[in-house]
């Protein structure tokens, strides 16, 4: 397999950095924009963040 292949994608978000950060870190807004997804975290630096829906864990920063 070739190691020099990659994919790149970008988007433009028409909002201030403050507004984007607020949506990414506000549990109620996450729930609204990610179709009912709940967050489980203390929001402390270096701590785990879990994104959960009714049936399973969607994403985690756990390694």
C-alpha positions as a printed Julia matrix, in Angstrom:
63×3 Matrix{Float64}:
   0.0    0.0    0.0
   1.29   3.46  -0.85
   2.09   5.58   2.18
   2.08   8.95   0.38
  -1.69   9.13  -0.24
  -3.89  11.32   1.95
  -7.28  13.01   1.98
  -7.86  16.58   3.08
 -11.19  18.31   3.71
 -12.04  21.73   5.05
 -15.16  23.78   5.67
 -15.86  27.43   6.39
 -17.94  28.14   9.49
 -19.6   31.54   9.41
 -19.48  32.17  13.15
 -17.08  33.61  15.68
 -14.58  31.34  17.42
 -16.45  32.04  20.69
 -19.77  30.84  19.27
 -18.22  27.69  17.77
 -16.45  26.87  21.06
 -19.7   27.42  22.97
 -21.57  24.96  20.75
 -18.77  22.39  21.04
 -18.62  22.59  24.85
 -22.23  23.21  25.92
 -23.99  19.95  26.76
 -27.46  21.25  25.84
 -26.28  22.57  22.47
 -24.4   19.33  21.74
 -27.63  17.46  22.45
 -29.55  19.73  20.07
 -27.1   19.57  17.16
 -26.09  15.91  17.52
 -29.62  14.48  17.57
 -30.04  13.89  21.29
 -26.44  12.9   22.01
 -25.56  13.21  25.69
 -22.11  14.16  26.97
 -20.43  12.66  30.0
 -17.42  14.68  31.16
 -16.13  16.98  33.86
 -14.81  19.38  31.16
 -11.46  19.37  32.98
  -8.33  19.57  30.84
  -6.99  16.1   30.06
 -10.14  14.31  31.24
 -12.23  11.99  29.06
 -15.22  13.2   27.06
 -17.87  10.66  26.1
 -20.56  11.3   23.49
 -23.46   8.92  24.13
 -26.77   8.22  22.5
 -29.58   5.98  23.74
 -28.13   2.76  22.34
 -24.33   3.05  22.48
 -21.21   5.17  22.88
 -20.67   7.16  19.67
 -17.22   8.58  20.33
 -14.68   8.83  23.09
 -11.25  10.38  23.38
 -10.19   7.28  25.36
  -7.2    5.56  23.83
